[in-house]
């Protein structure tokens, strides 16, 4: 078995410190917002100028003017603030975010990640990912462990164009929690029923 997206989000929540400020990348990482207990007091930041996202809105509270960087409608918590993108990226580049959670296409043993383009395919742009991996104090990669072809996204060396080099602190995949250690991946935790042999990673790259 492997973790569901919600179970992966719960693993990420367990890595966050109470009262921290975080940024969630588009796609799968946005699920984290729905799994954070309110008592943790975590503020979620969005590149388009919002600090204080509080998950998804209900039908009664949805507003087309409240969106995240992925153009999804969101709700806001008490104490939320709004600002322009210049100030937003100033927060990121100034090192004021405690963590960011990004979806990835590849991540390697050195902690380098690729998450923004596949050569030959249409590219919509990198967004704030390059700023986030260098500006956040802690970078967490969230991903389905395998590609559609059944290959592990945890590799010895990224082959796709990089978003950042040696920037990932923790990897949460559908198969487990890992940390890149330079020459190998440290296995922190495996999902129930998953063994090392099922990870699709060369055994000499695991510790």
Buried (B, 14 or more C-beta within 10 A) or exposed (E): EBBEBEBBBBBBBEBBEEEBBBBBBBBBBBBBBEBBEEEEEBBBBBBBBBBBBBBBBEEEEEEEEBBBBBEBBBBBBEEBEBEEEEEBBEBBBEEBBBBBBBBBBBBBBBBBBBBBBEEEEEEEEEBBBBBBBBBBBBBBBBBBBBEEEEEBBBBBEBEBBBBBBEBBBBBBBBBBBBBBEEEBBBBBEBBEEBEEEBBBBEEEBBE
